[in-house]
């Protein structure tokens, strides 16, 4: 199998939000579905998890919609506001 990374040089552990995402990623994907045999299998699973995290995960605080949809709504409303104000 592949070896886990050790150390924190060049990573995002100095950022609280990034630490939270890293923790979710490890708990929901890496530890749950491991052990991993190849780097390619980790990369594919990571892409699938990120897609789910952004496009399918429903969040109660934003009306039970995925984050990507909330972002689209925000920028559409911002664009409409700018158009009306001009």
MIPA-449320 format. One record per residue: residue in three letters; residue number from 1; z, x, y of N, C-alpha, C in turn. Coordinates in Angstrom, 1 decimal. Atoms other than C-alpha are relative to their C-alpha. Example, Ala and Ser with C-alpha at 12.3 -4.5 7.8 and 13.67 -1.06 7.14 Angstrom:
{Ala, 1, {0.0, 0.9, -1.2}, {7.8, 12.3, -4.5}, {0.0, 0.9, 1.2}}
{Ser, 2, {0.0, -0.9, -1.1}, {7.1, 13.7, -1.1}, {0.8, -0.8, 1.1}}
***
This chain:
{Unk, 1, {0.0, 0.8, -1.2}, {0.0, 0.0, 0.0}, {0.0, 0.9, 1.3}}
{Unk, 2, {0.0, -0.7, -1.3}, {-0.1, 0.9, 3.7}, {1.4, 0.2, 0.4}}
{Unk, 3, {-1.3, -0.3, -0.5}, {2.9, 2.4, 5.4}, {0.2, -0.6, 1.4}}
{Unk, 4, {-0.3, 0.6, -1.3}, {4.6, 0.6, 8.3}, {0.1, 1.1, 1.1}}
{Unk, 5, {-0.1, -0.9, -1.1}, {4.5, 2.2, 11.7}, {1.5, 0.2, 0.4}}
{Unk, 6, {-1.3, -0.3, -0.5}, {7.7, 3.9, 12.9}, {0.0, 0.7, 1.3}}
{Unk, 7, {-0.1, -0.6, -1.3}, {8.8, 5.0, 16.3}, {-0.5, -1.1, 1.0}}
{Unk, 8, {0.3, 1.0, -1.1}, {8.2, 3.3, 19.7}, {-0.9, 0.7, 1.1}}
{Unk, 9, {0.9, -0.7, -1.0}, {5.8, 5.7, 21.5}, {-1.3, -0.8, 0.2}}
{Unk, 10, {1.2, 0.7, -0.2}, {3.0, 3.8, 23.1}, {0.0, -1.5, -0.4}}
{Unk, 11, {0.0, 1.4, 0.4}, {4.1, 0.3, 22.1}, {0.6, -0.8, 1.2}}
{Unk, 12, {-0.4, 0.9, -1.1}, {5.3, -2.7, 24.1}, {1.5, -0.3, -0.1}}
{Unk, 13, {-1.4, 0.4, 0.2}, {9.0, -2.6, 23.2}, {0.9, 0.0, 1.3}}
{Unk, 14, {-0.7, 0.0, -1.2}, {10.0, -2.2, 26.8}, {-0.1, -1.3, 0.8}}
{Unk, 15, {0.3, 1.3, -0.6}, {8.9, -5.7, 27.6}, {0.6, -1.1, -0.8}}
{Unk, 16, {-0.7, 1.1, 0.7}, {11.1, -8.7, 26.7}, {-1.0, -1.0, -0.7}}
{Unk, 17, {0.9, 1.0, 0.6}, {8.2, -11.1, 26.2}, {-0.8, 0.6, -1.1}}
{Unk, 18, {0.8, -0.7, 1.0}, {6.2, -8.6, 24.2}, {0.9, 0.1, -1.3}}
{Unk, 19, {-0.9, -0.1, 1.2}, {9.3, -8.0, 22.0}, {0.2, -1.3, -0.7}}
{Unk, 20, {-0.1, 1.3, 0.6}, {9.6, -11.7, 21.4}, {-1.2, -0.3, -0.9}}
{Unk, 21, {1.3, 0.2, 0.8}, {5.9, -12.0, 20.3}, {0.0, 0.9, -1.2}}
{Unk, 22, {0.0, -0.9, 1.1}, {6.3, -8.9, 18.2}, {0.9, -0.5, -1.1}}
{Unk, 23, {-0.9, 0.5, 1.0}, {9.3, -10.4, 16.5}, {-0.5, -1.2, -0.8}}
{Unk, 24, {0.6, 1.1, 0.7}, {7.5, -13.7, 15.8}, {-1.1, 0.4, -0.9}}
{Unk, 25, {1.1, -0.6, 0.8}, {4.5, -11.8, 14.5}, {0.5, 0.6, -1.3}}
{Unk, 26, {-0.6, -0.6, 1.2}, {6.6, -9.8, 12.1}, {0.6, -1.0, -0.9}}
{Unk, 27, {-0.7, 1.0, 0.9}, {8.7, -12.7, 10.9}, {-1.0, -1.0, -0.6}}
{Unk, 28, {0.8, 1.0, 0.5}, {5.9, -15.2, 10.6}, {-1.2, 0.5, -0.9}}
{Unk, 29, {1.2, -0.5, 0.7}, {3.1, -13.0, 9.2}, {0.3, 1.2, -0.8}}
{Unk, 30, {-0.1, -1.3, 0.6}, {3.9, -9.4, 8.4}, {1.0, 0.0, -1.2}}
{Unk, 31, {-1.1, 0.0, 1.1}, {7.2, -9.9, 6.4}, {-0.3, -1.1, -1.0}}
{Unk, 32, {0.2, 1.2, 0.9}, {6.3, -13.3, 5.0}, {-1.2, 0.2, -1.0}}
{Unk, 33, {1.2, -0.1, 0.8}, {2.9, -12.3, 3.6}, {-0.2, 1.4, -0.6}}
{Unk, 34, {0.1, -1.4, 0.5}, {3.4, -8.6, 2.8}, {0.5, 0.0, -1.5}}
{Unk, 35, {0.5, -1.3, -0.5}, {3.3, -6.2, 1.1}, {-1.5, 0.0, 0.2}}
{Unk, 36, {1.4, -0.1, -0.4}, {-0.1, -5.3, 2.6}, {-0.6, 1.2, -0.7}}
{Unk, 37, {0.7, -1.0, 0.8}, {-2.5, -3.3, 0.5}, {-0.9, 0.9, 0.9}}
{Unk, 38, {0.9, -0.8, -0.8}, {-5.0, -2.3, 3.2}, {0.1, -0.4, 1.5}}
{Unk, 39, {0.0, 0.2, -1.4}, {-5.3, -2.0, 6.9}, {-0.9, -1.2, 0.4}}
{Unk, 40, {1.0, 1.1, -0.3}, {-8.3, -4.4, 6.9}, {0.7, -1.3, -0.3}}
{Unk, 41, {-0.6, 1.2, 0.3}, {-6.2, -7.1, 5.3}, {1.0, -0.4, 1.1}}
{Unk, 42, {-1.0, 0.2, -1.1}, {-3.5, -6.7, 8.0}, {-0.8, -0.4, 1.3}}
{Unk, 43, {0.8, 0.3, -1.1}, {-6.2, -6.8, 10.7}, {-0.6, -1.4, 0.0}}
{Unk, 44, {0.5, 1.4, 0.1}, {-7.8, -10.0, 9.4}, {1.1, -1.0, 0.1}}
{Unk, 45, {-1.1, 0.9, -0.1}, {-4.5, -11.7, 9.0}, {0.5, -0.1, 1.4}}
{Unk, 46, {-0.5, 0.0, -1.4}, {-3.5, -10.7, 12.5}, {-0.9, -0.8, 0.9}}
{Unk, 47, {1.0, 0.8, -0.8}, {-6.7, -12.2, 14.0}, {0.2, -1.4, -0.3}}
{Unk, 48, {-0.3, 1.4, 0.3}, {-6.0, -15.4, 12.1}, {1.2, -0.5, 0.6}}
{Unk, 49, {-1.3, 0.4, -0.6}, {-2.4, -15.5, 13.3}, {-0.1, -0.2, 1.5}}
{Unk, 50, {0.2, 0.1, -1.4}, {-3.4, -14.9, 16.9}, {-0.8, -1.2, 0.4}}
{Unk, 51, {0.8, 1.2, -0.2}, {-6.0, -17.6, 16.7}, {0.9, -1.3, -0.1}}
{Unk, 52, {-0.9, 1.1, 0.2}, {-3.4, -20.0, 15.3}, {1.0, -0.1, 1.2}}
{Unk, 53, {-1.0, -0.1, -1.0}, {-0.8, -18.9, 17.9}, {-0.5, -0.5, 1.3}}
{Unk, 54, {0.6, 0.4, -1.3}, {-3.1, -19.5, 20.9}, {-0.7, -1.4, -0.1}}
{Unk, 55, {0.9, 1.1, 0.0}, {-5.3, -22.4, 19.7}, {0.5, -1.2, -0.8}}
{Unk, 56, {-0.4, 1.1, 0.9}, {-3.4, -24.5, 17.2}, {1.5, -0.3, 0.0}}
{Unk, 57, {-1.5, 0.2, -0.1}, {0.4, -24.1, 17.8}, {0.3, -1.0, 1.1}}
{Unk, 58, {-0.3, 1.0, -1.0}, {1.7, -27.2, 19.6}, {1.4, 0.4, 0.6}}
{Unk, 59, {-1.3, -0.3, -0.7}, {4.4, -26.6, 22.2}, {0.5, -1.2, 0.7}}
{Unk, 60, {-0.7, 1.1, -0.6}, {6.8, -29.3, 23.2}, {0.1, 0.1, 1.6}}
{Unk, 61, {-0.2, -0.1, -1.5}, {7.5, -28.0, 26.8}, {-1.3, -0.2, 0.8}}
{Unk, 62, {1.2, 0.2, -0.7}, {3.8, -28.3, 27.7}, {-0.8, -1.2, -0.5}}
{Unk, 63, {0.6, 1.2, 0.4}, {3.2, -31.7, 26.2}, {-0.6, 0.0, -1.4}}
{Unk, 64, {0.5, 0.0, 1.4}, {2.6, -30.9, 22.5}, {-1.5, 0.4, 0.0}}
{Unk, 65, {1.4, -0.5, 0.0}, {-0.7, -29.1, 23.2}, {0.0, 1.5, -0.2}}
{Unk, 66, {0.0, -1.5, 0.2}, {-1.8, -25.5, 22.3}, {0.0, 0.7, 1.3}}
{Unk, 67, {0.0, -0.8, -1.3}, {-1.3, -22.8, 24.9}, {-1.4, 0.2, 0.6}}
{Unk, 68, {1.4, -0.2, -0.6}, {-5.1, -22.2, 25.2}, {-0.4, -1.3, 0.7}}
{Unk, 69, {0.4, 1.3, -0.7}, {-5.6, -25.9, 26.1}, {0.8, -0.1, 1.3}}
{Unk, 70, {-0.8, 0.1, -1.3}, {-2.8, -25.7, 28.7}, {-0.6, 1.0, 1.0}}
{Unk, 71, {0.6, -1.0, -0.9}, {-4.4, -22.6, 30.2}, {-1.3, -0.6, 0.5}}
{Unk, 72, {1.2, 0.6, -0.4}, {-7.8, -24.4, 30.3}, {0.3, -1.1, 1.1}}
{Unk, 73, {-0.3, 1.1, -0.9}, {-6.2, -27.4, 32.0}, {0.5, 0.6, 1.3}}
{Unk, 74, {-0.5, -0.7, -1.3}, {-4.4, -25.1, 34.6}, {-1.2, 0.4, 0.8}}
{Unk, 75, {1.1, -0.6, -0.8}, {-7.6, -23.3, 35.6}, {-1.0, -1.1, 0.5}}
{Unk, 76, {0.8, 1.1, -0.4}, {-9.6, -26.6, 35.7}, {0.6, -0.7, 1.2}}
{Unk, 77, {-0.7, 0.7, -1.2}, {-7.0, -28.2, 38.0}, {0.0, 0.9, 1.2}}
{Unk, 78, {0.1, -0.9, -1.1}, {-6.9, -25.1, 40.1}, {-1.4, 0.0, 0.7}}
{Unk, 79, {1.4, 0.0, -0.5}, {-10.7, -25.1, 40.4}, {-0.3, -1.3, 0.8}}
{Unk, 80, {0.2, 1.3, -0.6}, {-10.7, -28.8, 41.3}, {0.7, 0.0, 1.4}}
{Unk, 81, {-0.8, -0.1, -1.3}, {-8.0, -28.2, 44.0}, {-0.7, 0.8, 1.0}}
{Unk, 82, {0.8, -0.9, -1.0}, {-10.0, -25.4, 45.6}, {-1.2, -0.7, 0.5}}
{Unk, 83, {1.2, 0.8, -0.4}, {-13.1, -27.6, 45.6}, {0.3, -1.1, 1.0}}
{Unk, 84, {-0.4, 1.1, -0.9}, {-11.3, -30.5, 47.3}, {0.4, 0.6, 1.3}}
{Unk, 85, {-0.5, -0.6, -1.2}, {-9.7, -28.2, 49.9}, {-1.1, 0.6, 0.9}}
{Unk, 86, {1.0, -0.7, -0.8}, {-12.9, -26.6, 51.0}, {-0.8, -0.9, 0.8}}
***
